[in-house]
Amino acid sequence: MITGTNLVDKYYGQMETKAKADNIAREKEIRNIYANILNELSGSNASLRASGLKDIETQSKQLVGQETQQMISSGLYGTTTAAGIPTKVASTFTQPARLKLEDLLSARKREVQLGLAGFVERIENPYPDYNALMQAKIAQTSQPKPQPNPISTFYNKPGRGIYRSGG
């Protein structure tokens, strides 16, 4: 017969140990996935940053060329206004484009970090439901103990009923 203590120790104890091990394994796996994403993002951010900066520099040179061409076409190339073209392009295009690129790259990293934080926040460690065990225990203790039948008790005493001696 399995007693309440044996049931808790054997069955529920094993379930609790397995649930804990499964939860820890699942948590490690998901943390590793997020770590890989962050590492990949860091590596790809470097290449994306380099590529983005290269594109910005290319576009900046094209804008300087276009502005210079407009100055030449309007006959203002030899003036002091032409000297300010690179500064104008840097302040109106290059600098905002770089800030936008940095913001985009940091937003990607923040999204992954927020995903990881949300995962960690939602970690729950459900363990075996002891409700069934408690219900069984309550049912066991609340059942009335069998009472002896008063008639059979009376007749089964020595000198009466089946024990009656002689005649």
CYANA upper distance limits for C-alpha pairs under 8 A (distance plus 0.5 A):
  2 ILE  CA      6 ASN  CA      6.46
  2 ILE  CA      7 LEU  CA      6.78
  3 THR  CA      7 LEU  CA      6.67
  4 GLY  CA      8 VAL  CA      6.74
  4 GLY  CA    137 LYS  CA      7.99
  5 THR  CA      9 ASP  CA      6.53
  6 ASN  CA     10 LYS  CA      6.20
  6 ASN  CA     11 TYR  CA      8.30
  7 LEU  CA     11 TYR  CA      5.85
  7 LEU  CA     12 TYR  CA      7.16
  8 VAL  CA     12 TYR  CA      5.35
  8 VAL  CA     13 GLY  CA      6.48
  9 ASP  CA     13 GLY  CA      5.45
  9 ASP  CA     14 GLN  CA      8.03
 10 LYS  CA     14 GLN  CA      6.44
 11 TYR  CA     15 MET  CA      6.76
 12 TYR  CA     16 GLU  CA      6.50
 12 TYR  CA    128 PRO  CA      6.99
 12 TYR  CA    130 TYR  CA      8.31
 13 GLY  CA     17 THR  CA      6.67
 14 GLN  CA     18 LYS  CA      6.61
 15 MET  CA     19 ALA  CA      6.53
 15 MET  CA    127 TYR  CA      7.96
 15 MET  CA    128 PRO  CA      6.58
 16 GLU  CA     20 LYS  CA      6.62
 16 GLU  CA    127 TYR  CA      5.93
 16 GLU  CA    128 PRO  CA      6.25
 17 THR  CA     21 ALA  CA      6.69
 18 LYS  CA     22 ASP  CA      6.53
 19 ALA  CA     23 ASN  CA      6.57
 19 ALA  CA    125 ASN  CA      8.39
 19 ALA  CA    126 PRO  CA      7.89
 19 ALA  CA    127 TYR  CA      6.47
 19 ALA  CA    128 PRO  CA      8.14
 20 LYS  CA     24 ILE  CA      6.68
 20 LYS  CA    125 ASN  CA      7.57
 20 LYS  CA    127 TYR  CA      7.78
 21 ALA  CA     25 ALA  CA      6.62
 22 ASP  CA     26 ARG  CA      6.59
 23 ASN  CA     27 GLU  CA      6.56
 23 ASN  CA    125 ASN  CA      7.21
 24 ILE  CA     28 LYS  CA      6.65
 25 ALA  CA     29 GLU  CA      6.69
 26 ARG  CA     30 ILE  CA      6.75
 27 GLU  CA     31 ARG  CA      6.53
 27 GLU  CA    123 ILE  CA      8.49
 28 LYS  CA     32 ASN  CA      6.54
 29 GLU  CA     33 ILE  CA      6.82
 30 ILE  CA     34 TYR  CA      6.84
 31 ARG  CA     35 ALA  CA      6.59
 31 ARG  CA    116 LEU  CA      7.80
 32 ASN  CA     36 ASN  CA      6.54
 33 ILE  CA     37 ILE  CA      6.75
 34 TYR  CA     38 LEU  CA      6.63
 34 TYR  CA    112 VAL  CA      7.55
 34 TYR  CA    113 GLN  CA      8.46
 34 TYR  CA    116 LEU  CA      6.86
 35 ALA  CA     39 ASN  CA      6.57
 36 ASN  CA     40 GLU  CA      6.44
 37 ILE  CA     41 LEU  CA      6.35
 37 ILE  CA    112 VAL  CA      7.94
 38 LEU  CA     42 SER  CA      6.53
 38 LEU  CA    109 LYS  CA      7.32
 38 LEU  CA    112 VAL  CA      7.38
 38 LEU  CA    113 GLN  CA      8.35
 39 ASN  CA     43 GLY  CA      6.77
 40 GLU  CA     44 SER  CA      6.41
 41 LEU  CA     45 ASN  CA      6.03
 41 LEU  CA    108 ARG  CA      8.40
 41 LEU  CA    109 LYS  CA      7.39
 42 SER  CA     46 ALA  CA      6.88
 42 SER  CA    109 LYS  CA      8.44
 43 GLY  CA     47 SER  CA      7.21
 44 SER  CA     48 LEU  CA      6.28
 45 ASN  CA     49 ARG  CA      6.15
 45 ASN  CA    105 LEU  CA      6.82
 46 ALA  CA     50 ALA  CA      6.64
 47 SER  CA     51 SER  CA      6.50
 48 LEU  CA     52 GLY  CA      6.31
 49 ARG  CA     53 LEU  CA      6.45
 49 ARG  CA    101 LEU  CA      7.72
 49 ARG  CA    102 GLU  CA      8.11
 49 ARG  CA    105 LEU  CA      8.20
 50 ALA  CA     54 LYS  CA      6.59
 51 SER  CA     55 ASP  CA      6.73
 52 GLY  CA     56 ILE  CA      6.64
 52 GLY  CA    101 LEU  CA      7.38
 53 LEU  CA     57 GLU  CA      6.62
 53 LEU  CA     98 ARG  CA      7.48
 54 LYS  CA     58 THR  CA      6.67
 55 ASP  CA     59 GLN  CA      6.60
 56 ILE  CA     60 SER  CA      6.41
 56 ILE  CA     94 THR  CA      6.85
 56 ILE  CA     97 ALA  CA      7.31
 56 ILE  CA     98 ARG  CA      7.87
 57 GLU  CA     61 LYS  CA      6.66
 57 GLU  CA     94 THR  CA      7.88
 58 THR  CA     62 GLN  CA      6.80
 59 GLN  CA     63 LEU  CA      6.63
 60 SER  CA     64 VAL  CA      6.70
 60 SER  CA     89 VAL  CA      7.10
 60 SER  CA     90 ALA  CA      7.91
 60 SER  CA     93 PHE  CA      7.66
 60 SER  CA     94 THR  CA      6.75
 61 LYS  CA     65 GLY  CA      6.61
 62 GLN  CA     66 GLN  CA      6.62
 63 LEU  CA     67 GLU  CA      6.54
 63 LEU  CA     89 VAL  CA      7.31
 64 VAL  CA     68 THR  CA      6.51
 64 VAL  CA     85 ILE  CA      6.75
 64 VAL  CA     86 PRO  CA      6.50
 64 VAL  CA     89 VAL  CA      7.07
 65 GLY  CA     69 GLN  CA      6.54
 66 GLN  CA     70 GLN  CA      6.71
 67 GLU  CA     71 MET  CA      6.78
 67 GLU  CA     85 ILE  CA      7.27
 68 THR  CA     72 ILE  CA      6.70
 68 THR  CA     77 TYR  CA      7.48
 68 THR  CA     82 ALA  CA      7.31
 68 THR  CA     85 ILE  CA      7.79
 69 GLN  CA     73 SER  CA      6.58
 70 GLN  CA     74 SER  CA      6.62
 71 MET  CA     75 GLY  CA      6.52
 71 MET  CA     76 LEU  CA      5.43
 71 MET  CA     77 TYR  CA      5.34
 71 MET  CA     82 ALA  CA      7.33
 72 ILE  CA     76 LEU  CA      6.46
 72 ILE  CA     77 TYR  CA      5.36
 76 LEU  CA     81 THR  CA      8.02
 76 LEU  CA     82 ALA  CA      7.70
 77 TYR  CA     81 THR  CA      8.14
 77 TYR  CA     82 ALA  CA      6.02
 78 GLY  CA     82 ALA  CA      7.30
 79 THR  CA     83 ALA  CA      8.09
 80 THR  CA     84 GLY  CA      7.61
 81 THR  CA     85 ILE  CA      7.62
 84 GLY  CA     88 LYS  CA      6.59
 85 ILE  CA     89 VAL  CA      6.65
 86 PRO  CA     90 ALA  CA      6.55
 87 THR  CA     91 SER  CA      6.67
 88 LYS  CA     92 THR  CA      6.50
 89 VAL  CA     93 PHE  CA      5.90
 89 VAL  CA     94 THR  CA      6.93
 90 ALA  CA     94 THR  CA      5.05
 90 ALA  CA     95 GLN  CA      6.26
 91 SER  CA     95 GLN  CA      6.22
 91 SER  CA     96 PRO  CA      7.89
 92 THR  CA     96 PRO  CA      7.35
 93 PHE  CA     97 ALA  CA      6.43
 94 THR  CA     98 ARG  CA      6.69
 95 GLN  CA     99 LEU  CA      6.80
 96 PRO  CA    100 LYS  CA      6.57
 97 ALA  CA    101 LEU  CA      6.66
 98 ARG  CA    102 GLU  CA      6.71
 99 LEU  CA    103 ASP  CA      6.54
100 LYS  CA    104 LEU  CA      6.61
101 LEU  CA    105 LEU  CA      6.75
102 GLU  CA    106 SER  CA      6.58
103 ASP  CA    107 ALA  CA      6.43
104 LEU  CA    108 ARG  CA      6.92
105 LEU  CA    109 LYS  CA      7.10
106 SER  CA    110 ARG  CA      6.57
107 ALA  CA    111 GLU  CA      6.61
108 ARG  CA    112 VAL  CA      7.10
109 LYS  CA    113 GLN  CA      6.74
110 ARG  CA    114 LEU  CA      6.44
111 GLU  CA    115 GLY  CA      6.62
112 VAL  CA    116 LEU  CA      6.74
113 GLN  CA    117 ALA  CA      6.64
114 LEU  CA    118 GLY  CA      6.51
115 GLY  CA    119 PHE  CA      6.67
116 LEU  CA    120 VAL  CA      6.72
117 ALA  CA    121 GLU  CA      6.57
118 GLY  CA    122 ARG  CA      6.68
119 PHE  CA    123 ILE  CA      6.93
130 TYR  CA    134 MET  CA      6.66
131 ASN  CA    135 GLN  CA      6.57
132 ALA  CA    136 ALA  CA      6.70
133 LEU  CA    137 LYS  CA      6.67
134 MET  CA    138 ILE  CA      6.56
135 GLN  CA    139 ALA  CA      6.53
136 ALA  CA    140 GLN  CA      6.52
137 LYS  CA    141 THR  CA      6.73
138 ILE  CA    142 SER  CA      6.42
139 ALA  CA    143 GLN  CA      6.72
148 PRO  CA    152 SER  CA      8.25
148 PRO  CA    153 THR  CA      7.34
149 ASN  CA    153 THR  CA      6.57
150 PRO  CA    154 PHE  CA      6.60
151 ILE  CA    155 TYR  CA      6.81
152 SER  CA    156 ASN  CA      6.32
153 THR  CA    157 LYS  CA      7.00
154 PHE  CA    160 ARG  CA      7.80
154 PHE  CA    161 GLY  CA      8.26
155 TYR  CA    160 ARG  CA      5.65
155 TYR  CA    161 GLY  CA      4.67
155 TYR  CA    162 ILE  CA      7.29
155 TYR  CA    163 TYR  CA      8.37
156 ASN  CA    160 ARG  CA      6.85
156 ASN  CA    161 GLY  CA      6.19
156 ASN  CA    162 ILE  CA      6.69
156 ASN  CA    163 TYR  CA      7.00
157 LYS  CA    161 GLY  CA      7.71
157 LYS  CA    163 TYR  CA      7.19
158 PRO  CA    163 TYR  CA      5.53
158 PRO  CA    164 ARG  CA      7.18
159 GLY  CA    163 TYR  CA      5.82
159 GLY  CA    164 ARG  CA      4.94
159 GLY  CA    165 SER  CA      6.57
160 ARG  CA    164 ARG  CA      5.10
160 ARG  CA    165 SER  CA      8.39
